[in-house]
Amino acid sequence: MRAMVFGLLLVVALLTAGRAALAQSPETFEIGLSTDSISITSDFAGERLVIFGSLDNADQKILRQGGYDIIVVLEGPRRPAVVREKDRVLGLWINRGSESFETAPSSYALASTRALRDISGSGILEQLGIGIDNLRLGFNRVPGTASPNRDQYAAALRRLRGEEGLYRETTAAVQFVSPSLFRAELALPAALPVGQHLARAFLFRRGEFLRERSEPLWVRKAGFENWIFEFSKDNGFVYGILAVALAIFTGWFGRLAFKRD
């Protein structure tokens, strides 16, 4: 019995010492963005964002052996989302089921030095929420409303946003341009959502997670579209009346212009 207790205490001590050594790891790194804001205009067709950084106090032997890995992520604002399953019945498409997500990233772009499975174990990646398959999607917690097939709906959400270019992963896209400097280039879609995005970088050493750094990125509408957007928020009632009046005028003018005698 004493030997068992001593063994358990030894295991706990080793785990504690390992965590302490990892917390005191000398490696540090910082990141920066090529821009801290992106303006969305009527002719916006996407953007390329460069994320760069420096690795300090790295072990030169591990560095020469390629033992350090960087994963860079740009995550869009988290917003509610609904996924509906449609089926064709008697020539009509009807809803057969749905699932609500409380907090789903509106966009997600990832770049890494290597394939994720080669950087670290699936358990660590899942714990950190790294990768499209490991995204944390908050399900509707109202009792009795969650679908028993919610994992399938989550997979459908990832697939649909992947087809829209909102969710994407790129391997071998983070490169060390010098022994201590690295850079990554993310291709952002034309449908980039407005709001505060968060750029995050994760440092790994031989499969072990060391540190994380983050920087905000703002995406804003600009020009005439932004004026309309702000006006609709501040003057909802007037905006509604003007929209109805414009629709009536457009219909009347179109009928007048294309009237046949």
Buried (B, 14 or more C-beta within 10 A) or exposed (E): EEEEEEEEEEEEEEEEEEEEEEEEBEBBBEBBBBEEEBBBEEEBEEBEBEBBBBBEEBBEEEBEEEBBBBBBBBBBBBEEBEBEBEEEEEEEEEEEBBBBBBEBBBBBBBBBBBEBEEBBEEEBBEEBEBBBEBBEBEBBEEEEEBBEEBEBBBEBBBEEBBEEBBBBBBBEBBEBEEEBEBBBBBBBBEBBBBBEBBBBBBBBBBEBBBBBBEBEBEBEBBEEEBEEBEEBEEEEEEBEEEEEEEEEEEEEEEEEEEEEE
